[in-house]
Amino acid sequence: MPKRDMNDLLKKRMSATQQAAEIVVGDEAYETLFRGAPAPEASRFCDLPIERLRPFFTADIGFRPYPPEKLKAFSQQLAEQGIYERVIVRPIPGSNDYEILAGHNRTRAWQITGHDMIPAEVVSADDARAVSIAVATNLLRRQDLTIIERGKAYHALLVESNRNGQRNAVCPTFGDSRQRLGRNRRRRNFWRRSPEV
């Protein structure tokens, strides 16, 4: 097998492994936060028209798209090497469109290269799983995220967790925090008033 073909095969295999890892990491986050595994439904692999893909809108997870110069460089790389990784999407109920869970920059860069179809993995996901996948894949892939972007991502997970009635499982309630704060304040005041021995 020629070296170029071998390199191609290795890239495809590594990309498939990373893509599988993205879904696994998203589902592990879902399990941890929402105390249960998502419904085991098979993904569907297909090519989708880029015009039918919509940016992630379920929650504000704070990730900014690549700046123009980075997006241009990414599109040049895709033009030279091709696209090895599918975007991850979920169907939007009541339409023929799909919400992008992972791969916004990939989609845009692939479109810049002149393509109107993109390989996709279509998953079945409720809002909680969608947020988990979107956040986990970005945290896994993008090492250049700012503290603010990371904070918004964790906040989106917390909001979704609270929406699903898991507040007590993930973090203490406001009342618990207030009681604990009051106890700590009373302890500090006691030691400040105590006479020195």
N, C-alpha and C positions, 0 to 999 in steps of 0.2 A: 504494500500500500504506500503510495507516495506520501512524503512528509506533509504536504499541504492538506491532503485528505485526512491524514491522521490528526493534524491540528484542528481541522474543522470538526471532526468527530469528537475530540476531547472538549472543545468549546461547547458543542451542543450538549454533551453529557454533563458538563459542569453547570451549564445554564439550567438544564432540567432539574438537577439536584438542588440548585439554589431556589428555583421556583417552588419545588416541593417543600423546601424548608420554610419559605415565606408563609405558605398556607398552614404548615404545622405550627410555626411560631404564633401566628394569628389565632389559631384554635387553642393553643396552650394558654395564651393571654385570656381568651374568652373563658376557658375552663376555670382559671384561677379567679378571675373577677366575678363571674356570674355563677359559680358553683355548679357547673354541669357542662358536659360536652355538648357541642352543637349537634343537631340532628345529622346522622351520617347519610348524606346524599352525595351521589357521584357528581363530579364535575363534568362539564362538557367542553371539549376542545373544538374550536372552529375558527374560521377567519371572519371577522366582522367589518362592516364598512365604518371607517373612522367617523363619518358624519353622524352615525347613530350612537356614538359614545359621548357621555356627559361627564364633566368633572365631578368629583366626590362632593355631594351636597348634604349628606345625612347629618354631619356635624362639622363645626369649625375645628379642624385638628391642627391648624396653624402652620402647615408646611407651605412654603412659597415655591413656585415653580423655578426652574433654573433661569438665571439671567440670560439675555439674548446671546452673549458671546459663548457661554458654556453650552447652551442649547444648540448653537451652530456647530460647535466642535463635536458634540454628541451626534448630531445628524450626519456629519462627515464620516464619523467612525461607523455609523450604521450603514451609510452608503457604500463604504469599502468592505465591511465585514458581513453585512446582512443582520437581520434581527434573529436572535437565538431564543429570546425569552418572551413568553406570552404576557400580555397584560391580564390582570385579574379583574373581572367585572361581575356585576349582578344585574339581572333584569329589573327594569323599572316597571312596576305594576301598571297596567292600563295603557301601555305603549309598546312600541317595538324598539325602544332605546335601552341603553345599558349605562349604569353608573360605574365609573372607573374606581376600583378599590386600590389597585396598585398599578402604576405604570403611566402616570400623567405625562411625565417628561419623555418617556419612551414613545408614547403615542404622538406627541407633538413633533418630536425629532423625526420619527418615521414619516409623518405627513410632510415635513419640510423636504424630505428626500424625494417626494413626488408620488408616494404610495397613497392609495385610497382605501386599502384593506389592511387589517393588522391581525396577527394570530392572537387569539384570546382564550382564556380559561373562564368559562361561565360557571359561577358558583351560586348555590342557593344560600342566602344569608339574610337573617333578620337584621335590624338596625344595630343591635349589640355586636353581632359577629362582624358586620360590615365595619364598624368603628375599630374593633380589635384587629382585623386584618389590615386596614388602612394605616393604623398607627404602628403596628408591629413591623410591617414591611418597610415603612419609611425609617423607623429607628434602626432596623437591621441593615438597610442598604446605605443610608446617607450619613456619612461620618461628619459632614460639614454643617450639621444643624446647629443653630444658635440655641442658647439657653432658653430664650423666649419661645422658640419653635418647639423645643422639647417640653417646656412647661405647658404650652397649650395642648400638646398631644396628651400628656398625662391628665390634664384637666378634662379633656373630652372623654377619656376613659372613665374618670371618676363621675362625671355628669351622667354618662350612660349607665354606670353601675347604680347610681342613686335612682335613676329613672326606673330601673328594674327591681327596686325594692331591696337592694343589697347593702344599704348604707351601714347597717350595724355589722355586717360581715367584713366590710372593707375598712371602715374607719369609725371611731366613736362618734356618737351623736353630739350635737352642739350642747345639749344638756349635760351629758357626761363630761365634756371638756370643761364646762363652766364649774361643775361640782369639783372636779380635780383641781382646777385653778384656785378655787376658794380654799380647798384643803391645803394646798401648797402655800398660799398667802398667809393662812393662819399659822402654819408651822414657822415660816420665816419671821413673822411678827413675834411669836412666842420666844424664839431664840434671841431676837434683838432686845426684848424687854427683860430677859433673864439677867439677874445680877451676875457679875463676874465673880468667880470663886477664887 
